[in-house]
Amino acid sequence: MVDDAPLLAMLDDDRQGWVLARAVREDGVMVDFELVYINDAGCRFVGRPREELIGHRYRQLWPDTVHDGTLPLYRTVVETREPVTRTVYYDRATLSGHFEMRISPYGDGFGVRFVDLRQVTVAPQSSGGTRLYDALDAAFDGFTLLRAVTDEAGAIVDFVCDYVNQLGAKLIGRTAEEVIGRKLSDISPSSWDDGLFDRYRAVAATGEPWRELRTYPRIGQVWEVKIARAGGGTLAVAVSFREVTDQVGQERHLAAVAAKAERAAARATEAAARATALQTATTALVAASTTAEVYAALGSVLRPSAGGQGLALLLLHERQLQLRYHDGYEPEVVHRLRELPPDHPYPATAVARTGHPLFLTSLAQFREAQPDPVTAVPAGARQAWAFLPLTVAGEVLGTLVVGYRDPRDFDYDEQATLMALAGLGAQALQRALLFEARTTLASALQRALLPATLPDVPAMRHAARYLPWTHGAEVGGDWYDIIDLGDDAVGVVIGDVAGHSAAAAATMGQVRNALRAYATERHNPASVVHHVNQLLLDMHPDTIATCCYLQLHLTEGTATAVTAGHPPPMLRTDDDAWLLRLRPGPPLGVTPDAVYLDTTLLVPPAATLLLYTDGLVEDRRHPIDRGLRELLAALRDAPTSDPARTLDHLLDSGVGPQPRSDDVAVLCLTSDAAPTGPPAARRRFRGEAISASAARRFAADVLTAWEQQPLIDDALLLLDEVITNAIQHTVGDVTVHLRLEEHLRVTVHDASVRPPERRPSPADDDSDNGRGLHIIDHLAAAWGSEPDPAGGKRVWFDLRRV
C-alpha cells in the first residue's frame, strides 16, 4: 500500500487513470511489477474492479501484453529514473482502448497516468490535441481553422489560417506549410468574390453554423462546405469541405428511380395477381418430390389461368418429343401429341430445339404454323397458346404447352410470369427425374460406403445401427466410423451430410475417408475437423455436413472431442447419464473461417458412450430438446451395458419423431479399461504454432476434470513457455504428459536434444526470449531437462497441489 495520503487524494480526484506499481525482484533482477494503487478512472479504463488488481502482478493481470515491450519500458523508467510518454492501442481479451501513457519513476517502481484519447479536445498545446490533429490528417474531408483579423473598430477584415490538414491543403493545391500562418486574402483571394469570406465573418460573429452545396460548372464538380465557430476567447471558424459530385449524382439518380416507381404503382394490382400465382406454384413445386407431384402442381396453377382449356407437357427422349402429362385436351389431340419427331411443324418442337418461347395469339397463327392439315396437331377448343421451354442450366428438357379458350394478347409481364412458372416447373421436374433415376444407385452407394465391419479395439466393446428413412428411398448422408490410431488411442466419429441423394451418399464417403486419413496422421481432433471443413469447401462448396469426432484414450480414461454443428454425445455411468458439454463449432462447409475447438473430458471405467445423428431425436414436428430428453431417459433405463443390447433398447423405446422422416445412424461404445496408477493424460501435438493453444486447452480441461482448478493458471503459463520454445526450436511433433500424484508433473517431449538455455540476466536487453526459464524457476516447485532414450529430450516441471 502507498502511505502518501495527500498524493492518493490528488490521484483519486483525477479524471484520468492512475496506477502505482512497485518492482518485484528476484536475485536482484526486476522480473515483474506488483500493483499497489489504481484510482477509479483507471479501473474503468481496464474494465476490472480494484480488488482484482491491487496486489497482483502485471504478468498475471495482462498476460496477453507481456511480450509487446511494455515491461521492458517500465524497467527502463525505474532504472534510468527518466519519465517516458507512450501511446498504446489495445484490442485484447484483458484490455482494450486507446491511451496516452505518461510513465514516471516512483520509489522502487513507477507511476502511470492513462489519458483516454477518445475524450481529448482540440487544445493545440496538449499532446492529446496533437493526437487529434493526427486524426484530422487522416480524415476524408478537408479541414482548416481560420482566426479572425479585426481592424481598430473590431470589424473582421481578414482571417489567418491557424491549421489545415493535409487533404485540405492538397485540395487547394498547396502544402500545409504554405498555408498555415498566412492570411486568407493571400491564400484564397477568390473567397471575397464567391461570398465565402462573408460567410466566415457571419459565422464568427453570430455563432450560427452554415452548410451549403456549391456547384462549380466550369470544372463539373459539387462541393459541400461546412462552417462552424470554434470555441475559445478568439473569433475563429472551423471549415470542412469535400467533393460530393458522385453523391449528388446518386441522389438525383435515386430521385429518378423513385419517380419511375411511382409510375409503376398503377400496374401493381395486376402484378400482384401474377405474383400470387407464382408464389402458389413455387410452394407446390418445392414440396413435389416425384414427377407425378410436379405435373399435378403445374396443372393446379396453370390450367385455371388458361380458362380450363388445356395443359400439355412434352419431354425430349431419344430425339423425340413425347407427351408425359396432359389435362383438358381432347382425345384426338392427345393421340397426335403422343410422339413428335424433332422436325414436326407443331410449335412445341421448335421451342424444344431452340429454347425460346413462342406465344400464338389467335387460331390463324396456329394454323399458319402448321400449313399441312394431314400432319397438323388439331387445335381443339383453343384459340391462343403459350409454348414454354422447360430449361434448366441451359439444358432444354421439353416444352410446356398452355392453351386458352379465347384469342389472347400476351403482354410483357404475363410472358415473364409464364416463363418463370415454366422455369420453376423445369427445376422441380429435373429434381424429380434425378431422384427417381438415382434412388437405387444412391442406396447401394451409401451401403457400400458405410464400414462393413468395425475394428476390434482392446478394452472396448461397440455396436452400430443404420436405419434408412422409413418413408422414401434408402438414401442419405449419415455415417459412422471407428479408427484404430495405435498407442492406446482410437478415433470415433459420427456425421451427417445434408440431403438425400446419390451426391449426398458420395460426399459422405469422401468426407468419411478424408476424416479417417487426417485422424490416422494423428492430427489433434480440432485440426482433423478443420482440414475436413477446408476439403469439403474445395470439393463440394454447396454441401453442408455435421460431425462429432472423438479421440479416446482408454487406459487413461480420457477423450478429446470436437463437434461441427452436430448433437453432442451422451455418456452413461452406473450413477447417471448426461450430455457431454463440448465447445461448439459450425457445420462443415459453411465458411472457410470456421474455428473448431476441442474439449478433453474423463471417460470413467465401464462408462457407455453414445453417438447419434439428428434423425434420431428431431424433425420439424419434434423439437430437438424433447428428443434429447427422451434419449437420455432411455439411456438411463437401459438394463445392460452391452452396446448392441443398449441400442436395441433405445430404438425400441419410441425415442424421437415417429414415424421417422430422416436417416438415423447410432454408435454405442463401452469402455472395459481398468484404471492403472495415478491420474495421467498424454497428447501429441503437431509442431505448428496453433498447437500451443491446443495444448493449453487440453491441460486446462484435464486439470478441471481432476478438480485441480487452483493449479490451472500457473500450469498453463509454464506449459506455454515450454511448448512454445519446443515448437519454435524443433521440427516434428510435441508430446504433453500430465501426471497427478502428490504434486502435478507436466512433461513436454520434443525431437531436439538441445537443452533449454537460460539468459544470465533478463534485464540486460529488451527481448523476451529466454525469460521463460526465470518464470519456471519462480513458479515451479522443481523442473528439469533430460534426454529421452527414444530420442529428443523431455522438459518437465512440478507444481505443488493446493
C-alpha positions in Angstrom: 0.0 0.0 0.0 1.0 3.7 -0.5 1.3 5.8 2.6 1.3 9.2 0.9 -2.2 10.3 1.7 -2.1 13.7 0.0 -0.8 12.1 -3.2 -3.5 9.5 -3.1 -6.2 12.1 -2.6 -5.0 14.0 -5.6 -4.9 10.9 -7.7 -8.3 9.8 -6.6 -9.8 13.1 -7.9 -8.1 12.9 -11.3 -10.5 12.0 -14.2 -7.7 10.2 -15.9 -6.4 6.8 -14.9 -3.5 6.5 -12.4 -1.6 3.3 -11.5 1.3 2.9 -9.0 3.4 -0.2 -9.0 6.5 -1.5 -7.2 9.2 -3.6 -8.7 9.4 -7.3 -8.0 12.9 -8.5 -7.9 14.5 -12.0 -7.9 18.2 -12.3 -7.2 18.4 -8.5 -7.6 16.8 -8.6 -11.1 13.4 -7.0 -11.8 11.2 -9.7 -13.2 7.7 -8.2 -12.7 5.7 -5.4 -11.1 3.0 -5.5 -8.4 0.1 -3.0 -8.5 -0.1 -1.1 -5.2 -2.6 1.6 -6.3 -5.2 2.3 -9.0 -7.8 5.0 -9.0 -11.5 4.7 -10.1 -10.8 6.1 -13.5 -8.1 3.5 -14.1 -10.5 0.7 -13.0 -13.0 2.0 -15.6 -10.3 2.0 -18.3 -9.2 -1.5 -17.7 -12.8 -2.7 -17.1 -12.0 -4.5 -13.8 -12.7 -3.8 -10.1 -9.9 -2.7 -7.8 -9.9 -5.9 -5.6 -9.0 -7.9 -8.7 -6.0 -5.7 -9.4 -4.3 -4.5 -6.2 -1.6 -6.9 -5.0 -1.4 -8.8 -8.3 1.4 -8.8 -10.8 1.5 -7.5 -14.3 2.1 -10.9 -15.9 -1.0 -12.3 -14.1 -3.2 -9.4 -14.9 -2.3 -8.8 -18.5 -0.5 -11.9 -19.9 -1.5 -11.1 -23.5 0.5 -7.8 -23.3 3.6 -9.3 -21.7 5.5 -9.6 -25.0 4.7 -6.2 -26.5 7.6 -4.3 -25.0 5.6 -2.8 -22.1 7.5 -4.5 -19.3 11.0 -3.5 -20.6 9.7 0.1 -20.9 8.6 0.1 -17.2 12.0 -1.4 -16.2 13.8 1.3 -18.2 11.9 4.1 -16.4 12.7 2.6 -13.0 16.4 2.1 -13.8 17.0 5.4 -15.6 14.6 7.5 -13.4 13.6 9.3 -16.6 9.8 9.7 -17.4 8.5 8.4 -20.8 5.4 9.1 -22.8 3.9 6.3 -24.9 0.7 5.9 -27.0 -0.8 2.4 -27.0 -3.8 0.8 -28.6 -5.1 -2.5 -27.2 -7.9 -4.7 -28.5 -7.3 -7.8 -26.4 -9.3 -10.0 -24.1 -7.9 -8.4 -20.9 -7.5 -4.8 -22.1 -8.9 -2.6 -24.9 -8.7 1.1 -25.6 -6.5 3.9 -27.0 -4.4 5.5 -24.3 -1.6 8.0 -23.9 0.6 6.8 -21.0 2.9 9.1 -19.0 5.3 6.8 -17.1 7.3 8.3 -14.2 9.6 6.8 -11.6 8.1 6.5 -8.2 10.1 4.9 -5.3 11.3 1.5 -6.3 8.7 1.4 -9.1 6.7 3.7 -11.3 3.5 5.6 -11.7 1.5 5.7 -14.9 -1.2 8.3 -15.9 -3.5 7.0 -18.6 -5.1 9.6 -20.8 -8.2 8.3 -22.7 -7.6 9.7 -26.2 -11.3 9.4 -27.0 -12.0 12.3 -24.6 -9.4 14.8 -25.8 -10.3 18.2 -27.1 -8.7 20.5 -29.6 -6.2 22.1 -27.2 -3.3 23.0 -29.5 -0.7 22.8 -26.8 -1.7 19.5 -25.4 -0.4 16.1 -26.5 -4.0 15.0 -26.8 -4.6 17.8 -29.2 -1.7 16.6 -31.3 -3.2 13.2 -31.5 -6.5 14.8 -32.7 -4.6 16.7 -35.4 -3.1 13.4 -36.5 -6.6 12.0 -36.8 -7.7 15.1 -38.8 -4.8 14.5 -41.2 -6.2 11.0 -41.8 -9.7 12.3 -42.4 -11.6 12.1 -45.8 -12.6 15.8 -45.6 -10.5 18.9 -46.0 -10.4 20.8 -42.6 -9.0 24.2 -41.6 -9.1 26.6 -38.7 -9.3 30.3 -39.5 -8.7 33.0 -36.9 -10.3 36.4 -37.5 -8.2 39.6 -38.1 -10.0 42.7 -37.0 -9.5 46.4 -37.6 -9.4 49.1 -34.9 -13.1 49.2 -34.8 -13.3 45.4 -34.1 -14.7 44.6 -37.6 -13.4 41.4 -39.2 -11.4 42.3 -42.2 -9.5 39.0 -42.9 -8.6 35.6 -41.5 -5.4 33.8 -40.7 -5.0 30.1 -41.2 -4.1 28.6 -37.8 -4.3 24.9 -39.1 -5.1 23.0 -42.2 -5.0 19.2 -42.6 -3.0 17.5 -45.3 -6.1 16.8 -47.5 -7.3 20.4 -47.1 -4.0 21.8 -48.3 -3.9 19.3 -51.2 -7.4 20.2 -52.3 -6.4 23.9 -52.7 -3.2 23.0 -54.5 -0.7 23.8 -51.7 1.1 22.2 -48.8 0.2 22.8 -45.2 3.4 24.7 -44.6 2.5 27.1 -47.4 -0.9 27.8 -45.8 -0.6 27.8 -42.0 0.1 31.3 -40.6 -0.9 33.1 -43.8 -3.9 35.4 -44.4 -7.0 34.3 -46.3 -6.5 37.2 -48.7 -3.2 35.8 -49.7 -4.2 32.1 -49.8 -7.6 32.4 -51.4 -8.5 35.9 -52.6 -11.4 34.5 -54.6 -13.2 34.0 -51.2 -14.3 37.6 -51.4 -15.8 37.1 -54.9 -17.7 33.9 -54.3 -19.1 35.1 -50.9 -17.2 32.7 -48.7 -15.5 35.5 -46.8 -18.9 37.0 -45.8 -20.0 33.5 -44.6 -16.9 33.1 -42.5 -17.4 36.5 -41.0 -21.1 35.9 -40.3 -20.5 32.6 -38.5 -17.6 34.0 -36.5 -19.8 36.9 -35.4 -23.1 35.1 -34.7 -22.1 31.6 -33.9 -24.7 30.2 -36.3 -23.2 27.3 -38.3 -23.6 27.2 -42.1 -23.7 24.5 -44.7 -24.1 24.6 -48.4 -23.6 22.6 -51.6 -21.7 24.8 -54.0 -21.7 23.9 -57.7 -18.8 24.7 -60.0 -20.0 24.1 -63.5 -16.6 25.1 -65.1 -14.9 22.0 -63.6 -18.1 19.9 -63.3 -17.9 19.4 -59.5 -20.1 19.9 -56.5 -18.6 20.7 -53.1 -20.1 20.5 -49.6 -18.8 23.3 -47.4 -19.5 23.4 -43.6 -18.6 26.4 -41.3 -18.8 26.5 -37.5 -17.5 28.8 -34.9 -14.5 27.4 -33.0 -14.7 27.9 -29.2 -12.4 29.9 -27.0 -11.8 33.6 -26.4 -10.9 34.4 -30.0 -13.0 34.9 -33.1 -12.4 31.8 -35.2 -14.2 29.4 -37.5 -13.6 25.7 -38.4 -14.2 24.9 -42.0 -14.6 21.5 -43.5 -15.0 20.9 -47.3 -15.2 17.9 -49.6 -16.2 17.0 -53.1 -19.7 15.3 -53.2 -20.2 15.2 -57.0 -20.8 11.4 -57.0 -23.1 11.6 -54.0 -25.2 14.3 -55.6 -25.4 12.3 -58.8 -26.5 9.3 -56.9 -29.2 11.3 -55.1 -30.5 12.6 -58.4 -30.5 9.1 -59.8 -32.4 7.8 -56.8 -35.0 10.5 -57.2 -35.4 9.5 -60.8 -35.8 5.8 -59.7 -38.4 6.9 -57.2 -40.4 8.7 -59.8 -40.3 5.7 -62.0 -41.5 3.5 -59.1 -44.5 5.8 -58.6 -45.4 5.4 -62.3 -45.2 1.7 -61.9 -47.6 1.6 -58.9 -50.5 1.8 -61.4 -49.6 -1.7 -62.6 -49.1 -3.1 -59.1 -52.6 -4.8 -58.8 -52.1 -6.9 -61.9 -48.6 -7.8 -61.0 -49.8 -8.8 -57.5 -52.1 -11.4 -59.0 -49.3 -12.8 -61.1 -47.0 -12.9 -58.1 -49.6 -14.8 -56.1 -49.8 -17.4 -58.9 -46.0 -17.6 -58.9 -45.9 -18.0 -55.2 -48.5 -20.7 -55.2 -46.7 -22.6 -57.9 -43.4 -22.2 -56.0 -44.8 -23.6 -52.8 -46.4 -26.6 -54.6 -43.3 -27.3 -56.7 -40.9 -27.1 -53.8 -42.9 -29.7 -52.0 -43.1 -32.0 -55.0 -40.6 -34.9 -54.9 -41.9 -37.1 -57.8 -42.8 -36.4 -61.4 -46.5 -37.0 -60.7 -46.5 -34.4 -58.0 -44.7 -31.9 -60.3 -47.4 -32.5 -63.0 -50.2 -32.0 -60.5 -48.6 -28.8 -59.1 -48.3 -27.3 -62.6 -51.8 -28.3 -63.6 -53.3 -26.8 -60.4 -51.8 -23.4 -61.2 -51.7 -23.1 -65.0 -54.9 -24.7 -66.1 -57.2 -22.4 -64.1 -55.3 -19.4 -65.6 -55.9 -20.9 -69.1 -59.7 -20.9 -68.6 -59.8 -24.7 -68.2 -58.9 -25.2 -71.8 -55.8 -27.4 -71.6 -52.3 -28.1 -70.4 -49.7 -30.5 -72.0 -46.2 -31.3 -71.0 -43.8 -32.9 -73.6 -40.3 -34.1 -72.8 -37.4 -34.9 -75.1 -36.4 -38.5 -75.2 -34.2 -40.2 -77.8 -34.6 -37.2 -80.2 -38.4 -37.4 -79.9 -40.8 -35.1 -78.1 -43.1 -37.3 -76.0 -46.3 -36.4 -74.2 -45.8 -37.1 -70.4 -48.8 -35.3 -69.0 -52.0 -33.6 -70.2 -55.1 -32.1 -68.7 -58.2 -30.8 -70.6 -57.1 -31.9 -74.1 -59.4 -33.8 -76.4 -58.6 -37.5 -77.2 -57.8 -36.7 -80.9 -55.3 -34.0 -79.8 -53.7 -36.3 -77.2 -53.3 -39.1 -79.9 -51.4 -36.7 -82.2 -49.2 -35.5 -79.4 -48.0 -38.9 -78.1 -44.8 -38.7 -80.0 -43.5 -35.9 -82.3 -40.3 -36.0 -84.4 -37.9 -33.1 -84.0 -38.8 -31.6 -87.4 -42.6 -31.7 -86.9 -44.1 -28.2 -87.6 -46.1 -28.2 -84.3 -44.6 -25.2 -82.4 -43.6 -27.2 -79.4 -40.8 -28.9 -81.3 -39.2 -25.7 -82.4 -39.4 -24.4 -78.8 -37.7 -27.6 -77.6 -34.9 -27.2 -80.2 -34.2 -23.5 -79.7 -35.1 -23.0 -76.0 -37.0 -19.8 -77.0 -40.7 -19.4 -76.0 -43.5 -18.8 -78.6 -46.8 -17.1 -78.0 -49.6 -17.5 -80.5 -52.4 -15.0 -80.0 -55.0 -16.5 -82.5 -56.2 -19.6 -84.3 -54.9 -18.1 -87.6 -51.4 -18.0 -86.3 -51.7 -21.6 -85.0 -52.8 -22.8 -88.5 -50.2 -20.8 -90.2 -47.5 -22.6 -88.2 -48.9 -26.0 -89.4 -50.0 -25.5 -93.0 -50.4 -29.2 -93.8 -53.8 -30.4 -92.3 -52.7 -34.0 -92.7 -49.8 -33.8 -90.3 -51.0 -30.9 -88.1 -51.9 -31.3 -84.5 -55.6 -30.2 -84.1 -56.3 -27.0 -82.2 -59.2 -28.5 -80.3 -61.2 -25.9 -78.4 -58.3 -23.4 -78.0 -57.6 -20.2 -79.9 -54.4 -19.0 -78.1 -51.3 -20.8 -76.9 -48.1 -20.3 -74.9 -45.3 -22.7 -75.8 -42.8 -22.5 -72.9 -39.3 -24.2 -72.9 -38.6 -26.3 -69.8 -35.0 -25.2 -69.3 -32.5 -26.0 -66.5 -29.0 -24.7 -66.6 -29.1 -24.2 -70.3 -30.5 -27.7 -71.0 -34.0 -27.9 -72.5 -35.9 -30.8 -71.1 -39.0 -30.3 -73.3 -42.0 -28.0 -73.8 -44.9 -26.9 -71.6 -48.0 -26.0 -73.6 -50.8 -23.8 -72.2 -53.9 -23.5 -74.3 -56.6 -20.7 -73.9 -60.2 -20.7 -74.9 -60.2 -17.2 -76.5 -57.8 -15.2 -78.5 -55.3 -13.5 -76.2 -52.6 -10.9 -76.3 -49.6 -11.7 -74.0 -48.1 -8.6 -72.6 -44.5 -8.5 -71.3 -45.4 -9.1 -67.7 -47.6 -12.1 -68.5 -44.9 -13.6 -70.7 -42.4 -13.1 -67.9 -44.7 -14.8 -65.4 -45.3 -17.8 -67.6 -41.6 -18.1 -68.3 -40.9 -18.0 -64.5 -43.5 -20.7 -63.9 -42.0 -22.9 -66.6 -38.6 -22.4 -65.1 -39.8 -23.4 -61.7 -41.5 -26.4 -63.2 -38.4 -27.4 -65.1 -36.3 -27.3 -62.0 -38.8 -29.3 -60.0 -39.1 -31.8 -62.8 -35.4 -32.2 -63.1 -35.1 -32.8 -59.4 -37.9 -35.4 -59.5 -36.4 -37.2 -62.6 -33.0 -37.3 -61.0 -34.4 -38.5 -57.7 -36.3 -41.4 -59.3 -33.3 -42.3 -61.5 -30.8 -42.3 -58.7 -32.7 -43.8 -55.8 -31.4 -47.3 -56.2 -27.9 -46.3 -57.1 -27.7 -43.9 -54.1 -28.9 -46.5 -51.7 -26.4 -49.1 -52.9 -23.6 -46.5 -52.9 -24.4 -45.4 -49.3 -24.5 -49.0 -48.0 -21.1 -49.7 -49.7 -19.6 -46.6 -48.2 -20.5 -47.4 -44.6 -18.0 -49.7 -42.9 -18.9 -53.4 -43.4 -17.3 -54.2 -40.0 -15.8 -52.1 -37.3 -12.3 -52.9 -35.9 -11.9 -54.8 -32.7 -10.4 -52.5 -30.1 -8.8 -53.8 -26.9 -10.7 -52.8 -23.7 -13.7 -51.5 -25.7 -17.0 -53.0 -27.0 -19.0 -51.3 -29.6 -22.1 -51.7 -31.8 -23.7 -49.6 -34.6 -27.0 -49.3 -36.3 -28.0 -47.6 -39.5 -31.7 -47.0 -40.2 -32.7 -45.7 -43.6 -35.6 -43.3 -43.8 -38.7 -45.4 -43.3 -40.8 -43.1 -45.7 -39.0 -43.0 -49.0 -35.7 -44.3 -50.5 -32.8 -45.6 -48.5 -30.7 -42.6 -49.4 -28.8 -40.3 -47.2 -25.5 -39.0 -45.9 -25.3 -40.4 -42.3 -22.1 -42.2 -41.4 -20.1 -43.5 -38.6 -16.6 -45.0 -38.2 -14.1 -46.3 -35.6 -10.4 -45.7 -36.4 -7.6 -47.6 -34.5 -4.9 -45.0 -34.0 -2.4 -47.1 -32.0 -0.7 -46.1 -28.8 -3.9 -46.8 -26.8 -5.8 -44.3 -28.9 -8.9 -44.8 -31.0 -10.9 -42.4 -33.1 -14.7 -42.4 -33.1 -16.8 -40.3 -35.5 -20.4 -39.9 -36.5 -21.7 -37.4 -39.1 -24.4 -36.4 -41.4 -24.2 -34.9 -44.9 -27.2 -32.8 -45.7 -29.6 -34.2 -48.3 -31.0 -37.5 -49.6 -29.4 -38.3 -52.9 -26.5 -40.1 -54.7 -24.5 -36.9 -54.3 -25.1 -36.9 -50.6 -24.0 -40.5 -50.3 -20.9 -39.9 -52.4 -19.9 -36.8 -50.5 -20.4 -38.8 -47.3 -17.9 -41.3 -48.5 -15.4 -38.6 -49.3 -15.8 -36.8 -46.0 -15.5 -40.1 -44.1 -12.3 -41.1 -45.9 -10.8 -37.7 -45.5 -11.5 -37.6 -41.8 -10.0 -41.1 -41.4 -6.9 -40.0 -43.3 -6.4 -36.9 -41.2 -7.0 -38.8 -38.0 -4.6 -41.5 -39.0 -1.9 -38.8 -39.5 -2.5 -38.1 -35.8 -3.7 -34.5 -36.2 -5.4 -33.4 -33.0 -9.2 -33.6 -33.2 -9.7 -29.8 -33.8 -7.2 -29.9 -36.7 -8.8 -33.0 -38.2 -12.2 -31.3 -38.4 -10.6 -28.1 -39.6 -8.9 -29.9 -42.5 -12.1 -31.8 -43.4 -14.0 -28.5 -43.5 -11.5 -27.0 -45.9 -11.6 -30.1 -48.1 -15.5 -30.0 -48.2 -15.4 -26.4 -49.2 -12.9 -27.1 -52.0 -14.7 -30.2 -53.4 -18.4 -29.5 -52.6 -18.8 -25.8 -51.9 -22.6 -26.1 -51.8 -22.7 -29.0 -49.4 -23.2 -28.8 -45.6 -22.3 -31.6 -43.2 -22.2 -32.1 -39.4 -20.0 -34.4 -37.4 -18.7 -35.2 -34.0 -15.1 -36.7 -33.7 -13.6 -38.1 -30.5 -10.1 -39.4 -29.8 -10.4 -41.9 -27.0 -7.5 -42.9 -24.7 -9.0 -45.9 -22.9 -6.4 -46.7 -20.3 -6.1 -43.0 -19.4 -9.9 -42.8 -19.2 -9.9 -39.6 -21.2 -11.4 -38.4 -24.5 -10.8 -35.3 -26.7 -13.8 -34.3 -28.7 -14.8 -31.7 -31.3 -18.2 -31.1 -32.7 -19.1 -29.4 -36.0 -22.8 -28.5 -35.8 -23.6 -32.0 -34.5 -25.7 -33.0 -31.5 -23.4 -33.8 -28.6 -22.7 -37.4 -27.5 -24.1 -38.8 -24.3 -22.2 -40.6 -21.5 -23.7 -43.1 -19.1 -22.2 -44.4 -15.8 -23.7 -46.5 -13.1 -25.0 -43.3 -11.5 -26.4 -41.3 -14.3 -26.4 -40.3 -18.0 -25.8 -36.8 -19.4 -25.0 -34.8 -22.5 -21.3 -34.0 -22.9 -20.6 -30.3 -22.7 -18.4 -29.6 -25.8 -17.2 -26.4 -27.3 -19.5 -25.8 -30.2 -18.3 -25.3 -33.8 -20.2 -24.5 -37.0 -21.2 -27.2 -39.5 -18.7 -28.3 -42.1 -18.9 -26.5 -45.5 -20.3 -23.2 -44.1 -17.3 -20.9 -44.0 -13.5 -21.3 -44.5 -13.0 -19.1 -41.4 -14.7 -21.6 -39.1 -13.0 -22.2 -35.8 -13.1 -25.6 -34.2 -12.0 -26.1 -30.5 -11.7 -29.5 -28.9 -12.7 -30.4 -25.4 -10.9 -33.0 -23.2 -13.0 -34.9 -20.7 -12.9 -38.0 -18.5 -14.4 -41.4 -19.6 -14.8 -43.5 -16.4 -14.2 -47.2 -16.5 -17.3 -49.2 -17.6 -18.9 -46.0 -19.0 -21.1 -46.1 -22.1 -20.6 -43.5 -24.8 -23.5 -42.9 -27.3 -23.2 -41.0 -30.6 -26.1 -40.4 -32.9 -27.4 -38.3 -35.9 -30.2 -35.8 -35.5 -32.7 -38.0 -37.3 -33.0 -40.0 -34.1 -34.1 -37.0 -31.9 -35.7 -34.3 -34.1 -37.6 -33.3 -37.2 -39.9 -30.3 -38.0 -42.6 -31.9 -35.9 -40.4 -33.0 -33.0 -38.2 -30.3 -31.2 -34.7 -31.4 -30.5 -34.9 -30.6 -26.8 -37.7 -33.0 -26.4 -35.9 -35.7 -28.4 -32.7 -35.3 -26.3 -34.7 -35.7 -23.1 -36.3 -38.8 -24.4 -33.0 -40.3 -25.5 -31.3 -39.5 -22.1 -34.2 -41.2 -20.2 -34.0 -44.3 -22.4 -30.2 -44.5 -22.0 -30.5 -44.2 -18.2 -33.1 -47.0 -18.2 -31.1 -49.4 -20.5 -30.9 -52.6 -18.5 -27.5 -53.6 -19.7 -24.0 -52.2 -20.6 -23.8 -54.3 -23.7 -23.6 -51.9 -26.6 -25.7 -54.0 -29.0 -28.5 -54.6 -26.5 -28.4 -51.0 -25.4 -29.0 -49.9 -29.0 -31.9 -52.3 -29.3 -33.4 -50.9 -26.1 -33.0 -47.3 -27.4 -34.5 -48.0 -30.8 -37.5 -49.9 -29.3 -38.2 -47.1 -26.8 -40.1 -44.8 -29.1 -37.4 -42.1 -28.9 -37.7 -39.1 -31.2 -40.2 -38.5 -34.1 -42.5 -41.3 -35.1 -42.6 -42.3 -37.9 -39.1 -41.1 -38.8 -38.5 -38.7 -41.6 -34.8 -38.9 -41.9 -32.0 -41.5 -41.8 -30.5 -42.4 -38.5 -27.0 -43.6 -37.5 -26.2 -44.6 -33.9 -22.9 -45.8 -32.4 -22.6 -47.1 -28.9 -19.3 -47.9 -27.1 -18.5 -49.3 -23.6 -15.1 -48.9 -22.1 -13.7 -52.0 -20.3 -10.4 -50.4 -19.4 -9.4 -50.7 -15.7 -7.7 -47.7 -14.0 -4.0 -48.1 -13.6 -1.9 -45.9 -11.4 -2.4 -42.2 -10.6 -4.4 -40.0 -13.0 -2.4 -39.2 -16.1 -3.1 -37.9 -19.6 -0.9 -37.7 -22.7 -1.5 -35.9 -26.1 0.7 -35.5 -29.1 0.6 -32.2 -31.0 2.0 -31.3 -34.4 4.9 -28.9 -34.5 2.9 -25.8 -35.6 2.1 -22.6 -33.8 -1.6 -23.4 -33.3 -0.6 -26.4 -31.2 0.4 -24.2 -28.3 -3.2 -23.0 -27.7 -4.5 -26.6 -28.2 -2.1 -27.9 -25.6 -3.2 -25.2 -23.1 -6.8 -26.1 -23.8 -6.1 -29.8 -23.2 -4.3 -29.1 -19.9 -7.0 -26.8 -18.6 -9.7 -29.3 -19.4 -7.8 -32.2 -17.8 -7.0 -30.2 -14.6 -10.6 -29.1 -14.4 -11.8 -32.7 -14.7 -9.3 -33.7 -12.0 -10.7 -30.9 -9.8 -7.3 -29.1 -9.7 -8.5 -25.6 -10.6 -6.0 -23.8 -8.3 -3.2 -25.1 -10.4 -4.6 -24.1 -13.8 -3.2 -20.6 -14.1 0.4 -21.5 -13.2 0.3 -24.7 -15.1 -0.9 -23.0 -18.3 1.7 -20.2 -18.0 4.6 -22.6 -17.6 3.3 -25.1 -20.2 3.0 -22.2 -22.7 6.6 -21.2 -22.1 7.9 -24.8 -22.5 5.8 -25.8 -25.5 6.3 -22.5 -27.3 10.0 -23.0 -27.0 9.7 -26.6 -28.3 7.7 -25.6 -31.3 9.9 -22.7 -32.2 13.2 -24.5 -32.0 12.5 -28.1 -33.1 11.0 -29.9 -36.0 8.4 -32.6 -35.6 5.6 -33.4 -33.1 5.5 -32.4 -29.5 4.0 -34.6 -26.7 2.5 -33.2 -23.5 2.1 -35.5 -20.5 0.2 -34.6 -17.3 0.5 -36.8 -14.2 -1.1 -36.1 -10.8 0.4 -37.6 -7.7 1.5 -35.7 -4.6 2.3 -33.0 -7.0 1.4 -32.2 -10.6 4.1 -33.1 -13.1 3.9 -31.7 -16.6 6.3 -33.1 -19.2 6.9 -31.8 -22.7 8.8 -34.1 -25.2 10.3 -32.8 -28.4 12.7 -34.1 -31.1 15.6 -31.8 -30.2 18.5 -32.9 -27.9 19.5 -29.3 -27.2 18.5 -28.3 -23.6 16.7 -25.1 -22.9 19.1 -22.1 -22.3 18.7 -19.5 -19.6 19.7 -15.9 -20.1 22.2 -14.7 -17.4 20.1 -11.6 -16.7 16.7 -10.9 -18.3 17.2 -7.2 -17.6 20.2 -6.8 -19.9 18.1 -6.2 -23.0 14.5 -5.6 -24.0 14.0 -9.1 -25.7 11.6 -11.5 -24.0 13.5 -14.6 -25.5 15.0 -16.8 -22.8 12.9 -15.3 -20.0 10.6 -18.3 -19.7 13.1 -20.3 -17.5 13.1 -17.5 -15.0 9.3 -17.7 -14.8 9.6 -21.5 -14.4 12.2 -21.0 -11.6 9.9 -18.7 -9.8 6.6 -20.7 -10.1 7.6 -24.4 -10.3 8.4 -26.5 -7.2 11.0 -28.2 -9.4 11.9 -28.5 -13.0 14.5 -30.1 -15.3 15.5 -31.2 -18.7 16.8 -34.7 -19.7 17.5 -36.7 -22.9 14.9 -39.2 -23.9 16.2 -42.7 -24.6 13.9 -42.9 -27.6 15.3 -39.7 -29.0 14.9 -36.0 -28.3 14.6 -34.5 -24.8 12.0 -34.1 -22.0 11.4 -30.8 -20.2 9.4 -31.2 -17.0 8.2 -29.1 -14.1 6.3 -29.8 -10.9 3.6 -27.8 -9.2 2.5 -28.4 -5.6 -1.1 -29.4 -5.1 -3.1 -26.8 -3.1 
